[in-house]
Amino acid sequence: MAGYALRRFLGAIPTLFVIITLSFFMMHAAPGGPFDSQRKLPPEVEQNIKAAYDLDKPVWQQYQIYLNKLAHGDMGPSFKNKDFTVVQLIGTGLPVSTRLGLSAMALALLIGSLMGIWAALRQNHWQDYSVMTLAMVGITIPTFVTAPLLTLLFGIYGVSLFGYDVSLPVGGWNNGALRNMILPVTVLALPQIAVIARLMRGSMVEVLRANYIRTAKAKGVSTTRIVLRHALRAASLPLISYLGPAVAAILTGSLVVEQIFGLPGIGRYFVQGALNRDYTLVLGVIVCYATLIIVLNFLADMIYGLLDPRVRLT
């Protein structure tokens, strides 16, 4: 296990290096620059600003300077947010995105797993067909469609449930208040609920057909005990493999949701940095996201190996 973990860690370094390299040169190849604006600066002022940020040097020299700073934990200053460094902005936005993403993932795991188990136990009945239909709808509708719809229903028009008017905030963070989190967390969780329900249903159906499950049924073991004690662990293995990319996807997928709901997360900084040609901010967010994806995939492989003794991590 330790040897496998070390090899995965060493293999992640060149992967991260390639991501940084491609992102750096793609950003600098894009038309425009961070200090281009409708109001043209005097040539000498523009030249001094570029010299202060090393933008007057050839691209390959800028690349070397950036790698050297990054190796020391310095992602540079933000070109547009002049009072903040990139590390400070990421440190402000990452906790918001992490709380939002993990809350959405926890909700998706709970509801998606229950729906998948229920569909598997009622295979080829209306419950099964209903869950699979809802899952297909949830997968096909993107978040930039569900977010405005839920905003209109619960924020603008209001919905009455059991005689109470349900009205939720459509924007702002308010220090992570529960009311402000309900809509963005729901929007992020809906596609993952659909995927998890399909995965759990397919895996559970296969496990319930196994010989040891048939033996347990023949001995008169209750369905609840069969599911919880025998089938759930084996059925969750494909889900564990999916969790690494899923958590990374739900964190990176919050780009649109954070922009729509006006949340001060890392995704919003990424969008603003891309629009403003804020090279250092965009690269810093990319490095942060790439590191998260690599770490989460690594953790998923470790958990898979611990749950399934047949897997040998060599």
Backbone torsions as a table, in degrees:
resi	resn	phi	psi	omega
1	MET	NA	-44.3	-179.0
2	ALA	-65.3	-40.4	178.5
3	GLY	-64.8	-40.5	178.3
4	TYR	-63.7	-43.0	-180.0
5	ALA	-62.5	-41.0	179.9
6	LEU	-65.3	-42.8	179.6
7	ARG	-64.6	-39.3	177.8
8	ARG	-64.1	-39.3	179.3
9	PHE	-65.4	-45.2	179.3
10	LEU	-66.6	-33.5	177.4
11	GLY	-71.7	-22.6	-179.7
12	ALA	-74.8	-26.2	-177.4
13	ILE	-62.8	-52.8	177.5
14	PRO	-63.9	-31.9	177.1
15	THR	-62.1	-46.3	178.8
16	LEU	-65.1	-36.5	178.6
17	PHE	-63.2	-43.2	179.2
18	VAL	-64.3	-41.9	179.5
19	ILE	-61.7	-45.3	179.9
20	ILE	-63.3	-43.1	-178.1
21	THR	-63.8	-49.3	179.8
22	LEU	-62.1	-43.0	-179.0
23	SER	-64.2	-41.2	-178.4
24	PHE	-61.6	-50.9	-175.8
25	PHE	-73.4	-29.7	175.4
26	MET	-68.1	-39.5	177.3
27	MET	-62.9	-42.3	-178.2
28	HIS	-77.0	-18.3	177.4
29	ALA	-81.9	-17.0	-179.8
30	ALA	-67.9	145.6	179.2
31	PRO	-66.8	151.0	-180.0
32	GLY	88.3	174.3	179.6
33	GLY	-147.5	172.8	-176.5
34	PRO	-67.7	-20.9	-177.3
35	PHE	-111.6	13.6	172.6
36	ASP	-78.1	133.5	179.2
37	SER	-151.5	170.8	179.1
38	GLN	-64.6	-32.9	177.7
39	ARG	-93.3	109.4	-174.9
40	LYS	-71.8	131.7	177.3
41	LEU	-79.0	152.3	173.3
42	PRO	-59.2	144.1	-175.6
43	PRO	-54.4	-41.3	-177.4
44	GLU	-69.1	-36.1	177.9
45	VAL	-66.6	-44.7	179.4
46	GLU	-62.5	-38.5	179.1
47	GLN	-66.1	-40.0	179.0
48	ASN	-66.0	-39.0	179.2
49	ILE	-65.4	-45.0	178.9
50	LYS	-62.4	-38.9	179.1
51	ALA	-65.9	-35.1	-179.9
52	ALA	-66.2	-30.3	-179.5
53	TYR	-105.2	13.4	178.9
54	ASP	63.1	21.3	179.4
55	LEU	-82.3	-7.0	177.4
56	ASP	-84.9	-7.6	-179.1
57	LYS	-87.5	161.4	174.8
58	PRO	-58.7	155.9	-174.8
59	VAL	-61.0	-39.2	-177.4
60	TRP	-66.1	-32.8	176.0
61	GLN	-71.0	-38.2	175.4
62	GLN	-61.0	-37.4	179.6
63	TYR	-64.9	-43.6	178.7
64	GLN	-63.9	-42.6	179.3
65	ILE	-62.6	-42.7	-178.7
66	TYR	-65.1	-43.8	178.7
67	LEU	-62.5	-39.5	179.7
68	ASN	-64.3	-42.8	178.1
69	LYS	-67.4	-40.7	-178.5
70	LEU	-63.8	-36.1	178.6
71	ALA	-63.5	-23.2	178.0
72	HIS	-100.8	13.8	177.5
73	GLY	79.8	13.8	-179.5
74	ASP	-106.7	113.1	178.1
75	MET	-93.3	6.0	176.2
76	GLY	85.7	174.1	178.0
77	PRO	-83.8	157.6	173.1
78	SER	-81.3	133.0	-177.9
79	PHE	-70.3	-31.5	-176.1
80	LYS	-99.0	-35.6	176.5
81	ASN	-95.5	82.0	-165.6
82	LYS	-67.8	-19.4	-179.0
83	ASP	-91.0	2.5	-174.9
84	PHE	-131.9	147.9	169.4
85	THR	-89.5	167.0	179.8
86	VAL	-64.9	-37.9	178.9
87	VAL	-62.3	-39.4	178.7
88	GLN	-65.8	-41.9	179.7
89	LEU	-66.1	-43.4	178.1
90	ILE	-65.1	-39.8	177.6
91	GLY	-63.4	-27.6	176.8
92	THR	-80.6	-40.1	-174.0
93	GLY	-87.7	-28.4	-176.1
94	LEU	-62.9	-42.9	177.6
95	PRO	-59.6	-35.8	178.5
96	VAL	-65.7	-48.7	-179.8
97	SER	-64.6	-38.8	-179.8
98	THR	-65.5	-45.5	178.9
99	ARG	-63.3	-41.8	179.2
100	LEU	-63.8	-47.2	-176.7
101	GLY	-68.4	-43.8	-179.5
102	LEU	-67.4	-35.7	176.1
103	SER	-64.4	-43.0	178.5
104	ALA	-65.1	-38.3	-179.1
105	MET	-69.4	-39.2	177.8
106	ALA	-63.7	-42.3	177.8
107	LEU	-64.1	-41.8	-179.7
108	ALA	-65.7	-40.3	178.8
109	LEU	-63.1	-44.7	-177.8
110	LEU	-64.8	-55.1	-175.0
111	ILE	-71.9	-43.3	-178.3
112	GLY	-63.7	-41.3	178.9
113	SER	-65.3	-44.5	179.4
114	LEU	-62.7	-41.5	178.7
115	MET	-64.6	-41.6	-179.7
116	GLY	-66.1	-41.7	178.3
117	ILE	-64.7	-43.2	179.9
118	TRP	-61.5	-42.4	179.0
119	ALA	-66.0	-38.7	-179.7
120	ALA	-67.1	-38.5	179.4
121	LEU	-70.7	-24.2	178.9
122	ARG	-114.9	45.3	-176.3
123	GLN	-58.0	135.8	178.3
124	ASN	64.7	20.5	171.6
125	HIS	-109.7	176.4	-176.8
126	TRP	-63.1	-29.0	177.5
127	GLN	-64.2	-42.1	178.8
128	ASP	-63.5	-47.9	-179.4
129	TYR	-64.2	-37.2	-180.0
130	SER	-65.4	-45.4	180.0
131	VAL	-63.2	-44.3	-179.3
132	MET	-67.1	-34.2	176.2
133	THR	-66.1	-46.7	177.9
134	LEU	-62.6	-38.1	178.7
135	ALA	-64.5	-41.1	178.7
136	MET	-64.1	-41.1	177.6
137	VAL	-64.2	-42.3	-179.8
138	GLY	-64.7	-33.5	179.4
139	ILE	-72.9	-39.0	-172.2
140	THR	-79.9	-27.1	-178.0
141	ILE	-87.5	119.9	-177.5
142	PRO	-76.8	165.4	-176.6
143	THR	-67.3	-30.3	-179.9
144	PHE	-73.1	-5.0	172.0
145	VAL	-98.5	-46.4	-178.8
146	THR	-67.2	-32.8	-178.7
147	ALA	-62.9	-52.0	177.2
148	PRO	-63.7	-35.1	179.7
149	LEU	-63.8	-47.9	179.0
150	LEU	-66.6	-32.6	176.6
151	THR	-64.0	-43.1	177.9
152	LEU	-65.2	-44.0	-175.4
153	LEU	-68.4	-50.3	-171.8
154	PHE	-99.7	-14.0	-178.8
155	GLY	-107.2	-44.1	-175.5
156	ILE	-91.3	-57.2	-176.7
157	TYR	-82.0	-39.6	-176.6
158	GLY	85.0	142.3	-179.8
159	VAL	-122.9	138.7	-180.0
160	SER	-98.6	123.4	177.7
161	LEU	-123.3	120.7	178.9
162	PHE	53.4	38.3	176.9
163	GLY	84.7	0.1	179.7
164	TYR	-110.4	138.2	177.1
165	ASP	-80.1	120.3	179.6
166	VAL	-96.9	109.5	178.7
167	SER	-126.9	124.6	-175.5
168	LEU	-120.0	150.1	176.2
169	PRO	-63.0	140.4	-178.4
170	VAL	-102.6	6.1	179.7
171	GLY	-170.2	164.0	179.0
172	GLY	88.9	160.4	-176.1
173	TRP	-107.1	-41.0	177.5
174	ASN	52.6	47.7	178.4
175	ASN	57.4	33.3	176.2
176	GLY	74.8	29.2	177.9
177	ALA	-62.2	145.5	-175.1
178	LEU	-58.2	-42.6	-178.9
179	ARG	-61.1	-36.5	179.5
180	ASN	-74.0	-21.5	-177.6
181	MET	-88.9	-19.4	-170.9
182	ILE	-59.2	-52.1	-176.1
183	LEU	-66.7	-51.7	179.9
184	PRO	-62.5	-38.3	178.6
185	VAL	-64.5	-42.1	178.9
186	THR	-62.7	-44.0	-179.7
187	VAL	-61.6	-42.9	179.5
188	LEU	-69.2	-33.6	-174.2
189	ALA	-78.6	-29.1	-172.4
190	LEU	-55.9	-50.0	178.4
191	PRO	-62.8	-37.2	-179.5
192	GLN	-70.9	-33.7	174.3
193	ILE	-58.4	-43.7	-179.2
194	ALA	-63.7	-46.1	-178.5
195	VAL	-65.8	-45.2	-178.4
196	ILE	-64.4	-38.9	178.4
197	ALA	-61.5	-42.5	178.9
198	ARG	-67.3	-42.6	179.2
199	LEU	-63.0	-47.7	-177.8
200	MET	-65.8	-39.0	179.6
201	ARG	-63.1	-49.0	-179.7
202	GLY	-63.6	-42.6	-179.5
203	SER	-68.7	-40.7	-179.3
204	MET	-66.5	-38.2	177.5
205	VAL	-61.1	-42.7	-179.9
206	GLU	-66.4	-42.7	-178.7
207	VAL	-67.1	-38.9	-178.4
208	LEU	-65.7	-16.6	177.6
209	ARG	-91.5	-1.7	-177.6
210	ALA	-69.9	156.6	-176.7
211	ASN	-63.5	-39.3	-176.9
212	TYR	-69.6	-27.2	175.9
213	ILE	-72.3	-39.6	176.7
214	ARG	-63.1	-38.7	177.8
215	THR	-63.4	-42.2	178.9
216	ALA	-63.2	-39.6	177.8
217	LYS	-64.7	-40.5	-179.5
218	ALA	-64.9	-28.5	178.3
219	LYS	-80.8	-4.0	177.9
220	GLY	87.8	16.9	178.1
221	VAL	-68.1	139.0	-177.9
222	SER	-66.9	154.7	-179.0
223	THR	-61.6	-40.5	-179.8
224	THR	-60.3	-44.3	-179.6
225	ARG	-69.3	-35.8	178.2
226	ILE	-61.9	-44.5	-177.9
227	VAL	-67.6	-48.5	-173.7
228	LEU	-75.8	-38.3	-173.8
229	ARG	-92.6	-28.7	-172.0
230	HIS	-118.7	-45.9	-170.4
231	ALA	-87.8	-33.9	-170.4
232	LEU	-63.4	-41.2	-178.0
233	ARG	-63.1	-46.6	-179.9
234	ALA	-69.1	-36.5	-178.1
235	ALA	-71.7	-22.4	-177.4
236	SER	-82.9	-7.4	-177.1
237	LEU	-61.6	-48.0	175.3
238	PRO	-60.6	-31.5	178.7
239	LEU	-68.2	-37.9	177.6
240	ILE	-62.1	-42.6	178.4
241	SER	-62.0	-32.1	-178.4
242	TYR	-80.5	-22.9	-172.1
243	LEU	-63.1	-38.8	-179.6
244	GLY	-57.8	-61.0	176.8
245	PRO	-61.7	-31.3	-177.4
246	ALA	-67.2	-45.2	179.2
247	VAL	-64.8	-40.9	176.7
248	ALA	-63.0	-41.3	180.0
249	ALA	-66.2	-36.7	-177.8
250	ILE	-73.3	-29.0	175.7
251	LEU	-74.1	-44.8	178.1
252	THR	-73.2	-28.9	178.4
253	GLY	-71.9	-10.2	178.7
254	SER	-75.7	-1.0	178.6
255	LEU	-55.3	-52.1	-177.7
256	VAL	-69.0	-43.6	-176.5
257	VAL	-63.8	-42.8	179.8
258	GLU	-64.9	-35.3	178.9
259	GLN	-69.5	-41.8	-178.2
260	ILE	-66.6	-44.3	-176.2
261	PHE	-91.8	2.0	177.1
262	GLY	64.8	41.6	-178.3
263	LEU	-92.7	139.8	-176.9
264	PRO	-81.9	52.5	-179.0
265	GLY	-94.9	177.9	-177.7
266	ILE	-68.2	-29.6	178.6
267	GLY	-64.2	-38.0	178.3
268	ARG	-65.2	-39.9	177.1
269	TYR	-62.8	-36.6	179.9
270	PHE	-64.1	-45.6	179.9
271	VAL	-63.2	-46.6	179.9
272	GLN	-63.5	-40.2	178.7
273	GLY	-64.5	-39.4	178.3
274	ALA	-66.1	-40.2	179.7
275	LEU	-69.2	-33.5	-177.0
276	ASN	-94.3	4.1	-176.5
277	ARG	57.3	37.2	177.5
278	ASP	-82.7	86.8	-171.3
279	TYR	-55.3	-50.5	-173.6
280	THR	-65.2	-37.8	-179.7
281	LEU	-67.1	-44.6	179.4
282	VAL	-63.4	-45.0	-179.9
283	LEU	-64.5	-38.4	178.4
284	GLY	-63.1	-41.9	178.1
285	VAL	-66.5	-39.8	178.7
286	ILE	-62.5	-44.3	177.7
287	VAL	-60.5	-42.1	179.8
288	CYS	-63.7	-46.4	179.6
289	TYR	-64.5	-43.9	-179.2
290	ALA	-62.1	-41.0	178.0
291	THR	-63.6	-41.5	178.5
292	LEU	-61.6	-44.6	-178.8
293	ILE	-62.2	-44.5	-179.5
294	ILE	-64.2	-44.8	-178.7
295	VAL	-65.5	-43.1	-177.8
296	LEU	-68.0	-39.3	175.7
297	ASN	-64.3	-38.3	177.4
298	PHE	-62.7	-46.1	179.7
299	LEU	-63.6	-38.0	178.1
300	ALA	-62.5	-40.6	178.2
301	ASP	-65.4	-39.2	179.0
302	MET	-64.3	-46.1	-179.3
303	ILE	-64.1	-39.4	178.8
304	TYR	-60.0	-43.4	180.0
305	GLY	-66.4	-32.7	179.2
306	LEU	-74.1	-35.1	-178.8
307	LEU	-77.1	-32.9	-176.6
308	ASP	-112.8	103.5	-177.9
309	PRO	-67.3	-13.9	178.1
310	ARG	-73.4	-19.0	-179.5
311	VAL	-86.4	128.2	177.2
312	ARG	-113.9	115.1	-179.4
313	LEU	-84.2	95.8	-178.0
314	THR	-125.0	NA	NA
